[in-house]
Amino acid sequence: MSKLIKATVKRGQIREAVEHSLIKRKKRNRRFRALGLSAIILGMLFVGVMFASIISKGYSAFWRTEIQLPIHFDPAVIDPQNTGNPEVLASANYQKLVKDALRKQFPEVKKRKEKRNLYRLVSSGAAGQLRRLVLKDASVIDTTQNLWLIADDDVDQYYKHGQSQSRLKEKQLAWLAQLRAKGDLRSRFNASFFSTGDSREPELAGIRGAVVGSFFVILVTLGLSLPLGVAAAIYLEEFSRRNRWTNLIEININNLAAVPSIVFGLLGLAVFINFFGLPRSAPLVGGLVLTLMTLPTIIIASRAALKSVPPSIREAALGMGASKMQTTFHHVLPLAMPGILTGSIIGMAQALGETAPLLMIGMVAFIVDIPGSIMDPATVLPVQIYLWADSPERAFTERTSAAILVLLTFLVLMNLLAIRLRRKWEKRW
């Protein structure tokens, strides 16, 4: 009887110990889930704060301030000899027309210093607007046109953010108040931000040159890294024998994926520019450097996609009499293509956001002209952001944030495309 009681007590103690252990385990699981959820929420909060900061600083760059002035296209200034020669029309002093219009608007301004302050209300790019208008339609000569001209960056900052973000003087503020009262001051969508290249003047600076440069660089990178990476992955996964040489190659590929990107920039500077003599700042060199950087990523992703194809596919093809080459390219590769494309797009997105290797090969130069080929001097969007962020002009701050928004949009679209391709073509085994 005593043994039965002891056994019952012991079982009860064991049950209590197990229940106590289960309670502690559930508490630990709840704490772990709470920590994981907190980490996710904290990460999303940081990302949200980052995006809110960028958007709040950059959205205003998509709008620009304009001033309306009655411009008299004086033939004595534009074409004194009435030649109609486009070269004469292009070399005329259109800035004088803007100054004349400002003096007519404010005839009380007489002193030289006040005139200089008055002229600063309108951007130096207004002369380019008038030049393009005359070259497009010479019939405007000797007429007076009410035109909306680009305002100076200080005026633009004042109109958007108030006096705290502007360096305007009291008289300039009074002149702007008069223009606003007459309806000659407005804000319009800044299409030139997407259609022009870089400029020393913030109100004239655009991202088209950097976007075209990025396109050429990515085009070269994709054209080289995708076929080379896929071919290397197919050979290593489907045809190579397992020996110390292939093991050494695999180790080096994995190590190259972890090499800092600036090392590839140094390699490109030493090999492509100093040894082969390719031009600095050219998208061709940038594409070659980024090809070296993205190759390990594409090879690793392609090999993983090839491994995911079930062995039964290979065995069935070989059993039906297909050769090793036919099995690989007619059956295995098509099934692995979604994963390969996904890895390639992610590699291209990584290359699109790189800056350090491109700085080493000279793509940090100030480039105004839009590149027309892969051999023309160019810059890329991340480097353009770097240049603007380093500028002392206040108006470049909003353009920096706006360019970041454009870059993030491209990166998000590329990642969404990768997800879309995977979901559309991925097969479940």
C-alpha positions as CSV (number, residue, x, y, z in Angstrom):
1,M,0.0,0.0,0.0
2,S,2.8,2.4,0.9
3,K,4.5,1.6,-2.5
4,L,1.3,2.5,-4.3
5,I,1.0,5.7,-2.4
6,K,4.6,6.6,-3.1
7,A,4.2,5.8,-6.8
8,T,1.1,7.9,-7.0
9,V,2.9,10.8,-5.3
10,K,5.8,10.5,-7.6
11,R,3.6,10.5,-10.7
12,G,1.9,13.6,-9.3
13,Q,5.3,15.3,-8.8
14,I,6.3,14.4,-12.3
15,R,3.1,15.7,-13.7
16,E,3.5,19.0,-11.8
17,A,7.1,19.3,-13.0
18,V,6.0,18.7,-16.6
19,E,3.2,21.2,-16.3
20,H,5.5,23.7,-14.7
21,S,8.1,23.1,-17.5
22,L,5.3,23.5,-20.2
23,I,4.3,26.8,-18.6
24,K,7.8,28.1,-18.6
25,R,8.3,26.9,-22.2
26,K,5.1,28.7,-23.3
27,K,6.2,31.9,-21.5
28,R,9.6,31.7,-23.4
29,N,7.8,31.2,-26.7
30,R,5.5,34.2,-26.0
31,R,8.5,36.3,-25.1
32,F,10.4,35.2,-28.2
33,R,7.3,36.0,-30.4
34,A,6.9,39.4,-28.7
35,L,10.6,40.2,-29.3
36,G,10.3,39.2,-33.0
37,L,7.2,41.2,-33.4
38,S,8.8,44.2,-31.7
39,A,11.8,43.9,-34.0
40,I,9.5,43.9,-37.0
41,I,7.5,46.9,-35.8
42,L,10.7,48.8,-34.9
43,G,12.2,48.1,-38.3
44,M,9.0,49.2,-40.1
45,L,8.9,52.3,-37.9
46,F,12.5,53.2,-38.8
47,V,11.7,52.7,-42.5
48,G,8.6,54.8,-42.2
49,V,10.5,57.6,-40.5
50,M,13.1,57.4,-43.3
51,F,10.5,57.6,-46.1
52,A,8.6,60.3,-44.3
53,S,11.7,62.4,-44.0
54,I,12.7,61.9,-47.6
55,I,9.2,62.6,-48.9
56,S,8.8,65.7,-46.8
57,K,12.1,67.1,-48.0
58,G,11.8,66.0,-51.6
59,Y,8.2,66.4,-52.8
60,S,8.7,70.2,-53.3
61,A,11.4,69.6,-55.9
62,F,8.7,68.4,-58.3
63,W,7.3,71.9,-58.4
64,R,9.0,75.1,-59.4
65,T,8.2,78.8,-59.0
66,E,7.7,81.0,-62.1
67,I,7.5,84.7,-62.6
68,Q,5.5,86.3,-65.5
69,L,7.1,89.2,-67.3
70,P,6.2,91.0,-70.5
71,I,9.2,90.3,-72.7
72,H,9.8,92.5,-75.7
73,F,11.9,90.6,-78.3
74,D,13.9,93.6,-79.4
75,P,15.3,93.1,-82.8
76,A,18.2,95.5,-82.0
77,V,19.3,93.0,-79.4
78,I,18.4,89.7,-81.0
79,D,19.3,90.3,-84.7
80,P,20.6,93.9,-85.4
81,Q,21.4,93.2,-89.0
82,N,18.1,91.4,-89.7
83,T,20.0,88.4,-91.1
84,G,17.8,85.6,-89.8
85,N,20.9,83.5,-89.2
86,P,20.3,80.9,-86.5
87,E,23.8,81.3,-85.2
88,V,23.2,85.0,-84.7
89,L,19.9,84.4,-83.1
90,A,21.5,81.8,-80.7
91,S,24.3,84.1,-79.6
92,A,22.1,87.1,-78.8
93,N,22.0,88.6,-75.3
94,Y,18.7,87.3,-74.1
95,Q,19.5,88.1,-70.5
96,K,19.3,91.8,-71.5
97,L,15.7,91.2,-72.5
98,V,14.9,89.8,-69.1
99,K,16.6,92.7,-67.3
100,D,14.7,95.3,-69.5
101,A,11.4,93.6,-68.6
102,L,12.2,93.7,-64.9
103,R,13.2,97.4,-65.0
104,K,9.8,98.2,-66.8
105,Q,8.0,96.3,-64.1
106,F,9.8,98.2,-61.3
107,P,10.7,101.6,-62.7
108,E,11.4,103.0,-59.2
109,V,14.6,100.9,-59.0
110,K,17.5,103.2,-60.0
111,K,20.5,102.2,-57.9
112,R,23.0,99.7,-59.3
113,K,22.9,97.5,-56.2
114,E,19.1,97.5,-56.2
115,K,19.1,96.5,-59.9
116,R,21.4,93.6,-59.2
117,N,19.1,92.4,-56.4
118,L,16.1,92.8,-58.8
119,Y,17.8,90.8,-61.5
120,R,18.4,88.0,-59.1
121,L,14.7,87.3,-58.8
122,V,14.8,85.5,-62.2
123,S,17.0,82.5,-62.9
124,S,19.8,82.7,-65.4
125,G,18.1,79.9,-67.2
126,A,15.4,82.3,-68.3
127,A,17.7,83.5,-71.1
128,G,17.8,79.9,-72.4
129,Q,14.0,79.8,-72.4
130,L,13.9,82.9,-74.6
131,R,16.6,81.6,-76.9
132,R,14.8,78.3,-77.5
133,L,11.5,80.2,-78.1
134,V,13.2,82.4,-80.8
135,L,15.0,79.5,-82.5
136,K,11.7,77.6,-82.6
137,D,9.7,80.5,-84.0
138,A,11.5,83.6,-85.2
139,S,8.2,85.4,-85.8
140,V,8.2,86.5,-82.1
141,I,11.0,89.0,-82.8
142,D,9.8,92.6,-82.5
143,T,6.8,91.5,-80.4
144,T,5.9,91.6,-76.7
145,Q,5.0,88.3,-75.1
146,N,3.8,87.6,-71.5
147,L,6.0,84.7,-70.6
148,W,6.4,82.6,-67.4
149,L,10.1,82.5,-66.6
150,I,12.0,80.3,-64.1
151,A,12.5,82.0,-60.8
152,D,15.8,82.0,-58.9
153,D,16.3,79.3,-56.3
154,D,16.1,81.7,-53.4
155,V,12.7,82.9,-54.7
156,D,11.7,79.3,-55.2
157,Q,12.6,78.4,-51.6
158,Y,10.8,81.4,-50.2
159,Y,7.7,80.7,-52.2
160,K,7.7,77.0,-51.0
161,H,9.0,77.3,-47.4
162,G,8.8,80.9,-46.3
163,Q,11.5,83.2,-45.1
164,S,13.3,80.6,-43.0
165,Q,14.6,78.8,-46.1
166,S,15.4,81.9,-48.1
167,R,18.2,84.5,-48.3
168,L,16.1,87.2,-49.9
169,K,16.4,90.8,-48.7
170,E,13.5,93.0,-47.6
171,K,13.2,94.9,-50.9
172,Q,13.2,91.6,-52.8
173,L,10.4,90.4,-50.6
174,A,8.5,93.6,-51.4
175,W,8.9,93.1,-55.1
176,L,7.7,89.5,-54.8
177,A,4.7,90.7,-52.9
178,Q,3.8,93.1,-55.7
179,L,4.2,90.3,-58.3
180,R,2.1,87.9,-56.3
181,A,-0.6,90.6,-55.8
182,K,-0.8,91.0,-59.6
183,G,-0.9,87.3,-60.2
184,D,2.5,87.2,-61.8
185,L,4.0,84.6,-59.4
186,R,2.9,80.9,-59.6
187,S,4.0,77.3,-58.9
188,R,3.9,74.7,-61.6
189,F,5.0,71.1,-62.1
190,N,8.7,71.0,-62.6
191,A,8.9,68.9,-65.8
192,S,12.5,70.1,-66.4
193,F,13.6,68.1,-63.4
194,F,13.1,65.0,-65.5
195,S,14.1,66.5,-68.9
196,T,17.4,68.3,-68.2
197,G,20.9,67.4,-67.0
198,D,22.9,68.6,-64.1
199,S,23.5,72.3,-63.5
200,R,25.3,74.6,-61.0
201,E,22.0,76.4,-60.6
202,P,19.6,74.4,-58.4
203,E,16.5,75.6,-60.2
204,L,17.9,74.3,-63.5
205,A,19.3,71.0,-62.3
206,G,17.6,67.8,-63.5
207,I,18.1,64.0,-63.4
208,R,17.8,63.1,-67.1
209,G,21.6,62.8,-67.6
210,A,22.0,60.6,-64.6
211,V,19.0,58.4,-65.5
212,V,20.3,57.9,-69.1
213,G,23.8,57.2,-67.7
214,S,22.3,54.6,-65.3
215,F,20.4,53.0,-68.2
216,F,23.5,52.6,-70.3
217,V,25.5,51.2,-67.3
218,I,22.7,48.7,-66.4
219,L,22.4,47.8,-70.1
220,V,26.1,46.9,-70.3
221,T,26.0,45.1,-67.0
222,L,22.9,43.0,-67.9
223,G,24.3,42.2,-71.4
224,L,27.5,40.8,-69.9
225,S,26.7,39.5,-66.4
226,L,23.5,37.5,-67.3
227,P,24.9,35.3,-70.1
228,L,28.3,34.8,-68.3
229,G,26.7,34.2,-64.9
230,V,24.1,31.7,-66.3
231,A,26.7,29.9,-68.4
232,A,29.1,29.6,-65.4
233,A,26.2,28.3,-63.2
234,I,25.1,25.7,-65.8
235,Y,28.7,24.4,-66.2
236,L,29.4,24.2,-62.4
237,E,26.0,22.6,-61.6
238,E,25.4,20.3,-64.6
239,F,28.7,19.5,-66.4
240,S,31.7,19.9,-64.1
241,R,33.2,17.1,-62.2
242,R,33.5,17.4,-58.4
243,N,37.2,17.9,-57.7
244,R,39.5,20.3,-55.9
245,W,39.5,22.7,-58.8
246,T,35.8,23.1,-58.9
247,N,35.7,23.3,-55.1
248,L,38.2,26.1,-55.3
249,I,36.2,27.9,-57.9
250,E,33.0,27.6,-55.8
251,I,34.8,29.0,-52.7
252,N,36.2,31.9,-54.7
253,I,32.7,32.7,-56.1
254,N,31.3,32.7,-52.6
255,N,34.1,34.9,-51.4
256,L,33.8,37.4,-54.2
257,A,30.1,37.9,-53.3
258,A,31.3,39.3,-49.9
259,V,34.1,41.5,-51.3
260,P,33.5,45.3,-50.7
261,S,32.3,47.0,-53.8
262,I,35.0,49.6,-53.8
263,V,37.6,46.9,-54.4
264,F,35.9,46.2,-57.8
265,G,36.2,50.0,-58.5
266,L,39.9,49.8,-57.8
267,L,40.2,46.8,-60.1
268,G,38.3,48.6,-62.9
269,L,40.6,51.6,-62.5
270,A,43.7,49.5,-62.7
271,V,42.6,47.2,-65.5
272,F,40.0,48.8,-67.7
273,I,41.3,52.4,-67.5
274,N,45.0,52.2,-66.8
275,F,45.8,49.0,-68.7
276,F,43.2,48.9,-71.5
277,G,43.0,52.7,-71.8
278,L,39.2,52.9,-71.9
279,P,37.8,56.4,-71.3
280,R,37.0,57.5,-67.7
281,S,33.4,58.3,-66.7
282,A,32.1,56.1,-69.6
283,P,29.1,53.9,-69.0
284,L,31.0,51.0,-70.7
285,V,33.6,51.0,-67.9
286,G,30.9,51.4,-65.3
287,G,29.1,48.4,-66.8
288,L,32.2,46.3,-66.8
289,V,33.0,47.1,-63.2
290,L,29.4,46.3,-62.1
291,T,29.5,43.1,-64.1
292,L,32.4,41.9,-62.0
293,M,30.5,42.8,-58.9
294,T,27.2,41.2,-59.8
295,L,28.5,38.0,-61.4
296,P,28.9,36.1,-58.1
297,T,25.3,37.0,-57.1
298,I,23.9,35.8,-60.4
299,I,26.0,32.6,-60.4
300,I,24.9,31.7,-56.9
301,A,21.2,32.5,-57.6
302,S,21.3,30.6,-60.9
303,R,22.9,27.5,-59.3
304,A,20.3,27.5,-56.5
305,A,17.6,27.7,-59.2
306,L,19.1,24.8,-61.1
307,K,19.4,22.7,-57.9
308,S,15.7,23.3,-57.2
309,V,14.7,21.3,-60.4
310,P,13.9,17.8,-59.2
311,P,16.3,15.0,-60.3
312,S,13.4,13.1,-61.8
313,I,13.2,15.7,-64.7
314,R,16.8,14.9,-65.6
315,E,16.3,11.2,-65.2
316,A,13.1,11.2,-67.4
317,A,14.8,13.1,-70.1
318,L,17.9,10.9,-70.1
319,G,15.7,7.8,-70.1
320,M,13.9,9.0,-73.2
321,G,17.2,9.2,-75.0
322,A,18.0,12.9,-74.6
323,S,21.7,13.9,-74.4
324,K,23.1,15.8,-71.4
325,M,23.1,19.0,-73.4
326,Q,19.4,18.5,-74.5
327,T,18.4,17.6,-71.0
328,T,20.0,20.8,-69.6
329,F,18.8,23.3,-72.2
330,H,15.4,21.8,-73.1
331,H,14.2,20.7,-69.7
332,V,16.2,21.9,-66.7
333,L,17.0,25.4,-67.8
334,P,13.4,26.4,-68.7
335,L,12.2,25.2,-65.3
336,A,15.0,27.0,-63.5
337,M,14.5,30.3,-65.5
338,P,12.1,32.0,-63.0
339,G,14.7,31.7,-60.2
340,I,17.5,32.8,-62.6
341,L,15.6,35.9,-63.7
342,T,14.7,36.7,-60.1
343,G,18.4,36.5,-59.0
344,S,19.4,38.5,-62.1
345,I,16.9,41.3,-61.4
346,I,18.0,41.5,-57.7
347,G,21.6,41.7,-58.9
348,M,20.7,44.5,-61.3
349,A,18.9,46.3,-58.5
350,Q,22.0,46.0,-56.4
351,A,24.1,47.4,-59.3
352,L,21.7,50.3,-59.8
353,G,22.2,51.5,-56.3
354,E,26.0,51.2,-56.2
355,T,28.2,54.4,-55.9
356,A,31.6,53.5,-54.5
357,P,33.0,51.5,-57.5
358,L,31.8,54.2,-59.9
359,L,33.5,57.0,-58.0
360,M,36.8,55.2,-58.5
361,I,36.5,55.2,-62.3
362,G,35.6,58.9,-62.5
363,M,31.8,58.9,-62.8
364,V,31.8,61.6,-60.1
365,A,32.6,64.3,-62.7
366,F,30.2,67.2,-63.3
367,I,28.4,66.1,-66.5
368,V,25.9,68.6,-68.1
369,D,25.3,66.9,-71.5
370,I,23.0,64.0,-71.9
371,P,25.1,60.9,-72.9
372,G,24.3,59.5,-76.3
373,S,26.2,56.2,-76.1
374,I,28.1,53.9,-73.8
375,M,31.3,55.8,-74.6
376,D,30.2,59.3,-73.7
377,P,31.0,60.8,-70.3
378,A,28.2,60.2,-67.9
379,T,27.2,59.9,-64.3
380,V,24.6,57.7,-62.6
381,L,21.7,58.4,-60.3
382,P,23.4,57.4,-57.0
383,V,26.5,59.5,-57.8
384,Q,24.2,62.4,-58.8
385,I,22.6,62.1,-55.4
386,Y,26.0,62.1,-53.8
387,L,27.1,65.3,-55.7
388,W,23.9,67.2,-54.8
389,A,24.1,66.1,-51.1
390,D,27.6,67.6,-51.0
391,S,26.5,70.9,-52.5
392,P,26.3,73.9,-50.2
393,E,23.2,75.4,-51.9
394,R,20.1,74.9,-49.8
395,A,17.9,74.2,-52.9
396,F,19.9,71.1,-53.7
397,T,18.6,69.5,-50.5
398,E,15.2,69.0,-51.9
399,R,16.6,67.8,-55.2
400,T,18.7,65.3,-53.4
401,S,15.6,63.9,-51.7
402,A,13.6,63.9,-54.9
403,A,16.4,62.0,-56.7
404,I,16.4,59.5,-53.9
405,L,12.6,59.0,-54.3
406,V,13.2,58.3,-58.0
407,L,16.0,55.8,-57.3
408,L,13.9,54.1,-54.7
409,T,11.0,53.9,-57.1
410,F,13.2,52.1,-59.7
411,L,14.5,49.7,-57.0
412,V,11.0,48.9,-55.7
413,L,9.7,48.3,-59.3
414,M,12.6,46.0,-60.1
415,N,12.0,44.0,-56.9
416,L,8.3,43.8,-57.6
417,L,9.1,42.6,-61.1
418,A,11.3,39.9,-59.7
419,I,8.5,38.8,-57.3
420,R,6.0,38.9,-60.2
421,L,8.1,36.7,-62.5
422,R,8.7,34.2,-59.7
423,R,5.0,33.9,-58.8
424,K,4.0,33.7,-62.5
425,W,6.4,31.0,-63.7
426,E,7.4,29.2,-60.5
427,K,6.4,25.5,-60.4
428,R,5.6,23.7,-57.1
429,W,7.1,20.2,-56.9
